Amino acid sequence: MNGGKRTRIINDPSDLVPLLQAFGSITHKRVFDELSKEWRTERELAKMFGDEGSVHRSIALLRKSGLIETKWRAPDPGSFPEKEYHSTYSRIQANFGAAMEEVSQFIQLTFMSEEELRDASERLYKEVVGGNTSLSNLSRELGLSQTFIRGLAKRFEKINVRGQRIELYEEER
């Protein structure tokens, strides 16, 4: 790995959710490791690992987590340009204090199945689309703790945390 890469500083314990997801999955970890070595397109990764759907989910999770960067690859003559990816960080530094209850909620959220989270995810998404983006208002409206909502938003691909707001996640083009 390149020693010149940056250190990711984590100040929010909810950032543990996507990190634990990324490195708790063999596929996500293999994709990240390959992207630590060199720039790769999603197509190249799918050929390497043989599972297009899993590679796509890995790329989406790693991008939303800010663990990989993107650039356009100049095409061969007659071809279309493709996005290629590379890891952004080679180190991590955690700098936060949190109640054990918060940390335990984040760890539980990380390892819950999509099915277990479906109802809460759909309700949260519907509220955010409807314009309710305040973390405290969402907590009151949904009857869920702010900790749970922050962790869920870190996990759910369509929404993102921005300070004390939950917003729609829009990937840059």
C-alpha positions as a Markdown table, in Angstrom:
| # | Residue | x | y | z |
|---|---|---|---|---|
| 1 | Met | 0.0 | 0.0 | 0.0 |
| 2 | Asn | 1.1 | 3.5 | -0.7 |
| 3 | Gly | 2.4 | 5.1 | 2.5 |
| 4 | Gly | 1.5 | 8.6 | 1.2 |
| 5 | Lys | -2.2 | 8.1 | 1.5 |
| 6 | Arg | -4.3 | 10.1 | 3.9 |
| 7 | Thr | -5.6 | 9.3 | 7.4 |
| 8 | Arg | -9.4 | 9.2 | 7.8 |
| 9 | Ile | -10.4 | 11.0 | 11.0 |
| 10 | Ile | -13.6 | 9.8 | 12.5 |
| 11 | Asn | -15.3 | 12.2 | 14.9 |
| 12 | Asp | -18.8 | 10.7 | 14.8 |
| 13 | Pro | -19.4 | 7.2 | 16.2 |
| 14 | Ser | -22.1 | 6.6 | 13.6 |
| 15 | Asp | -19.2 | 6.4 | 11.0 |
| 16 | Leu | -18.5 | 3.0 | 12.6 |
| 17 | Val | -21.6 | 1.6 | 10.9 |
| 18 | Pro | -20.3 | 1.8 | 7.2 |
| 19 | Leu | -16.7 | 0.9 | 8.3 |
| 20 | Leu | -17.9 | -2.2 | 10.1 |
| 21 | Gln | -20.1 | -3.1 | 7.1 |
| 22 | Ala | -17.3 | -2.6 | 4.7 |
| 23 | Phe | -14.7 | -4.6 | 6.5 |
| 24 | Gly | -17.1 | -7.2 | 8.0 |
| 25 | Ser | -17.9 | -8.4 | 4.4 |
| 26 | Ile | -15.3 | -10.5 | 2.5 |
| 27 | Thr | -16.4 | -9.1 | -0.8 |
| 28 | His | -16.3 | -5.4 | 0.3 |
| 29 | Lys | -12.9 | -6.1 | 1.9 |
| 30 | Arg | -11.5 | -7.7 | -1.3 |
| 31 | Val | -12.8 | -4.8 | -3.4 |
| 32 | Phe | -11.3 | -2.3 | -1.0 |
| 33 | Asp | -7.9 | -4.1 | -1.0 |
| 34 | Glu | -7.8 | -4.2 | -4.8 |
| 35 | Leu | -8.6 | -0.5 | -5.0 |
| 36 | Ser | -5.8 | 0.1 | -2.5 |
| 37 | Lys | -3.3 | -1.3 | -5.0 |
| 38 | Glu | -4.5 | 0.5 | -8.2 |
| 39 | Trp | -7.3 | 2.3 | -10.0 |
| 40 | Arg | -10.0 | -0.2 | -11.3 |
| 41 | Thr | -13.3 | 0.1 | -13.1 |
| 42 | Glu | -16.4 | -1.7 | -11.8 |
| 43 | Arg | -16.3 | -3.9 | -14.8 |
| 44 | Glu | -12.7 | -4.9 | -14.1 |
| 45 | Leu | -13.6 | -5.7 | -10.5 |
| 46 | Ala | -16.6 | -7.8 | -11.5 |
| 47 | Lys | -14.3 | -9.8 | -13.8 |
| 48 | Met | -11.8 | -10.3 | -11.0 |
| 49 | Phe | -14.4 | -11.4 | -8.4 |
| 50 | Gly | -17.1 | -12.9 | -10.6 |
| 51 | Asp | -20.1 | -11.2 | -9.1 |
| 52 | Glu | -21.3 | -8.0 | -10.7 |
| 53 | Gly | -24.1 | -7.3 | -8.1 |
| 54 | Ser | -21.8 | -7.7 | -5.1 |
| 55 | Val | -19.1 | -5.5 | -6.6 |
| 56 | His | -21.7 | -2.8 | -7.4 |
| 57 | Arg | -22.9 | -2.9 | -3.8 |
| 58 | Ser | -19.3 | -2.7 | -2.5 |
| 59 | Ile | -18.5 | 0.3 | -4.7 |
| 60 | Ala | -21.7 | 2.0 | -3.6 |
| 61 | Leu | -21.0 | 1.4 | 0.1 |
| 62 | Leu | -17.3 | 2.4 | -0.2 |
| 63 | Arg | -18.2 | 5.6 | -2.1 |
| 64 | Lys | -20.9 | 6.7 | 0.3 |
| 65 | Ser | -18.5 | 6.0 | 3.2 |
| 66 | Gly | -15.9 | 8.2 | 1.6 |
| 67 | Leu | -13.4 | 5.4 | 1.5 |
| 68 | Ile | -12.8 | 5.5 | -2.3 |
| 69 | Glu | -12.4 | 8.2 | -4.9 |
| 70 | Thr | -13.6 | 8.3 | -8.5 |
| 71 | Lys | -12.2 | 9.6 | -11.8 |
| 72 | Trp | -13.1 | 9.1 | -15.4 |
| 73 | Arg | -10.8 | 6.8 | -17.4 |
| 74 | Ala | -10.0 | 8.0 | -20.9 |
| 75 | Pro | -11.6 | 5.6 | -23.3 |
| 76 | Asp | -9.9 | 3.5 | -26.0 |
| 77 | Pro | -10.8 | 4.8 | -29.4 |
| 78 | Gly | -14.4 | 3.8 | -30.2 |
| 79 | Ser | -15.2 | 3.1 | -26.5 |
| 80 | Phe | -17.1 | 5.1 | -23.8 |
| 81 | Pro | -15.4 | 6.6 | -20.8 |
| 82 | Glu | -15.8 | 4.6 | -17.6 |
| 83 | Lys | -15.5 | 5.6 | -13.9 |
| 84 | Glu | -12.6 | 4.1 | -12.1 |
| 85 | Tyr | -12.1 | 3.9 | -8.4 |
| 86 | His | -9.2 | 3.9 | -5.9 |
| 87 | Ser | -9.0 | 3.9 | -2.1 |
| 88 | Thr | -8.8 | 7.3 | -0.5 |
| 89 | Tyr | -7.3 | 6.4 | 2.9 |
| 90 | Ser | -4.7 | 4.0 | 4.2 |
| 91 | Arg | -5.1 | 4.8 | 7.9 |
| 92 | Ile | -7.9 | 5.6 | 10.3 |
| 93 | Gln | -7.9 | 7.6 | 13.5 |
| 94 | Ala | -11.0 | 7.6 | 15.7 |
| 95 | Asn | -11.5 | 10.6 | 17.9 |
| 96 | Phe | -14.8 | 10.5 | 19.8 |
| 97 | Gly | -16.4 | 9.6 | 23.0 |
| 98 | Ala | -19.7 | 7.8 | 23.2 |
| 99 | Ala | -22.0 | 6.1 | 25.6 |
| 100 | Met | -21.8 | 2.3 | 25.5 |
| 101 | Glu | -25.5 | 2.3 | 24.6 |
| 102 | Glu | -24.8 | 4.4 | 21.5 |
| 103 | Val | -21.9 | 2.2 | 20.4 |
| 104 | Ser | -23.9 | -1.0 | 21.0 |
| 105 | Gln | -26.8 | 0.5 | 18.9 |
| 106 | Phe | -24.3 | 1.2 | 16.0 |
| 107 | Ile | -22.9 | -2.3 | 16.2 |
| 108 | Gln | -26.3 | -3.9 | 16.3 |
| 109 | Leu | -27.4 | -1.7 | 13.3 |
| 110 | Thr | -24.4 | -2.8 | 11.3 |
| 111 | Phe | -25.2 | -6.5 | 11.5 |
| 112 | Met | -28.9 | -6.4 | 11.3 |
| 113 | Ser | -30.3 | -7.8 | 8.0 |
| 114 | Glu | -31.9 | -5.7 | 5.4 |
| 115 | Glu | -35.2 | -7.4 | 6.2 |
| 116 | Glu | -35.0 | -6.4 | 9.9 |
| 117 | Leu | -34.4 | -2.7 | 8.9 |
| 118 | Arg | -36.8 | -2.5 | 6.0 |
| 119 | Asp | -39.8 | -1.0 | 7.8 |
| 120 | Ala | -37.6 | 1.7 | 9.6 |
| 121 | Ser | -35.7 | 2.4 | 6.4 |
| 122 | Glu | -38.8 | 2.9 | 4.4 |
| 123 | Arg | -40.5 | 5.1 | 7.0 |
| 124 | Leu | -37.3 | 7.3 | 7.4 |
| 125 | Tyr | -37.0 | 7.6 | 3.6 |
| 126 | Lys | -40.6 | 8.6 | 3.2 |
| 127 | Glu | -40.2 | 11.3 | 5.9 |
| 128 | Val | -37.0 | 12.7 | 4.3 |
| 129 | Val | -38.6 | 12.8 | 0.8 |
| 130 | Gly | -41.6 | 14.6 | 2.4 |
| 131 | Gly | -39.2 | 17.4 | 3.7 |
| 132 | Asn | -38.7 | 16.3 | 7.3 |
| 133 | Thr | -34.9 | 16.4 | 7.5 |
| 134 | Ser | -34.3 | 17.5 | 11.1 |
| 135 | Leu | -32.8 | 14.7 | 13.2 |
| 136 | Ser | -34.8 | 15.7 | 16.3 |
| 137 | Asn | -38.1 | 16.0 | 14.4 |
| 138 | Leu | -37.5 | 12.6 | 12.7 |
| 139 | Ser | -36.8 | 11.0 | 16.1 |
| 140 | Arg | -40.0 | 12.4 | 17.5 |
| 141 | Glu | -42.1 | 11.5 | 14.4 |
| 142 | Leu | -40.8 | 8.0 | 14.0 |
| 143 | Gly | -40.4 | 7.1 | 17.7 |
| 144 | Leu | -36.7 | 6.2 | 17.1 |
| 145 | Ser | -33.6 | 7.4 | 18.9 |
| 146 | Gln | -31.4 | 10.0 | 17.1 |
| 147 | Thr | -28.6 | 7.4 | 17.5 |
| 148 | Phe | -30.6 | 4.8 | 15.7 |
| 149 | Ile | -31.6 | 7.2 | 12.9 |
| 150 | Arg | -28.0 | 8.4 | 12.4 |
| 151 | Gly | -26.8 | 4.8 | 12.1 |
| 152 | Leu | -29.6 | 3.8 | 9.8 |
| 153 | Ala | -28.9 | 6.7 | 7.5 |
| 154 | Lys | -25.2 | 5.7 | 7.3 |
| 155 | Arg | -26.4 | 2.3 | 6.2 |
| 156 | Phe | -29.2 | 3.1 | 3.9 |
| 157 | Glu | -28.0 | 3.9 | 0.4 |
| 158 | Lys | -30.6 | 6.6 | -0.4 |
| 159 | Ile | -30.0 | 8.9 | 2.5 |
| 160 | Asn | -27.1 | 10.6 | 4.2 |
| 161 | Val | -26.3 | 12.4 | 7.5 |
| 162 | Arg | -25.3 | 16.1 | 7.3 |
| 163 | Gly | -24.8 | 17.4 | 10.8 |
| 164 | Gln | -28.2 | 17.4 | 12.5 |
| 165 | Arg | -30.0 | 16.7 | 9.2 |
| 166 | Ile | -30.8 | 13.6 | 7.3 |
| 167 | Glu | -30.8 | 14.3 | 3.5 |
| 168 | Leu | -31.3 | 12.4 | 0.3 |
| 169 | Tyr | -27.9 | 11.0 | -0.9 |
| 170 | Glu | -27.0 | 12.1 | -4.3 |
| 171 | Glu | -23.9 | 10.6 | -5.9 |
| 172 | Glu | -21.9 | 13.1 | -8.0 |
| 173 | Arg | -22.0 | 12.3 | -11.7 |
